[in-house]
Amino acid sequence: MPSRIAQWTLDVHDVDAMAAFWSAVLDYRVDRNPDGIVHLLPPEGTPGAPTVWLQPTTEPKTTKNRGHPDLVAADGDATAEVERLIALGAKHVHIGQSGDEPFVVLADPEGNEFCVLDRGNS
């Protein structure tokens, strides 16, 4: 039997700021644990959607992430989604892309890379 991705875990410096960013990006609700860890939960009616676990760290981010989420705009408009994410605090980053890729590379407010895939309106 295969495994399924249940959760994406991200070490962060500012749990509150990153919870605000990622919950707005994904339209997830925030569940705060007394120990400072935040669990982001998907909207009702999205069975099987992975959760996001934000755990505090003091370790610096020093290189490109070896793993990252790839996002797709729910309405298929990748350009508008990139603009929305930048307004939330994301930034364009260059990690070696040529400019012809069907995705845009962004980083969250703490520099963690992620992509927005351009899949058109399909």
N, C-alpha and C positions, 0 to 999 in steps of 0.2 A: 504494500500500500504506500503511495507517495506521501511526502510531507507537503504542507501548505504554509505559506508565509502568514504568520499570525500577528506579528508585531515588528515594528521598526524601532530600535532603541538608539537614542542619540545622547551622547554626553554633552552637556552644555554648561556654560559659566553662569548665565543669568536665566534661571528657570522660568521666572515670571515673564520676562521679555520674549523668550523663545516659545513659551506656551501661548502667549498672545499672537505671535507671528504664525506659528504652525497651525493653531486652531482656526485662524482666519483664512489661511491658505487652503486648508482641507475642509473647512466647515465642520470641524469636530468640536465636541464639547470637552471642557476641561474638568478632570477629576483629580483633585489635589490630595496627596497622602500627607499625614502628619510629619513624616520624615523628610519632606522637601521634594520628593519625587512627584512628578506630574504624569498622569496617564491621560492621553487624548483619545477620546472614544468617537467612533464614527456615528453619523446620524442614524436615527431609527430607520429601519427599512433597508439597511445595506448589509445583509447577512454575509459573513465571510470577509468583510472589509478588514484589513489589518488595523490594529491600534498603534499608537505611537507612545513610547515610553521616554520621557525626558528625565535624565538623571544628572544631578549636579557633579561637576568635576572642577578641580583646580588646574588640571593638566592643560598646557597650551596646545592648540592645533598647529602643527608645524608643516604638514604637507597636504597634498590633495587627498581627499577621502578615497579609500580603496573601494568603498561601496557607497551608493547614493540612490535616492529614489528618482524614478522617472515619472513625471506627472503628465497628465493629458487634460486639456480643458474640457469640462463637462459638456459645453455647447459646441466644441470643436474649433473654436476661434483661438488658436494659439497666440496670435499677435496681441489680442485684447487681454488674454490671460497673463502674458508676460508683463504688459503694462500695469495690470492690477497687482501683480506680485511685487513689482518695483515700487509701486505706491505704498505697499505694506512694509517695505524695507529691504527687499532683495536687491542684489546688485549683479550686473553682468560680470562674468569672469572668463578669462581665456585660459584654457588648459591644454591647448594644442589643436583646437578645432580649426578647420580650413575656412569655414564660413559657408560651405555648401551643404552642411549637415541638415537633416530634417528635424532638428531640435535646437533649442537655445539653452546654453549653460548659464545658470544663475547660482548665486550663493545667498544663504540666509544671513541675517544680521551678525552672526558669529563666524561667517566664512565657510560654512558647510555647503559643499556643492550639491546641486540637483539639476535635473534637466526638465524642460517643458517640451514634450514631443509635439511635432506638427503633423497631425493625422488628418488635416482637412476637416470637413464637416461630416465625416462618416463615423 
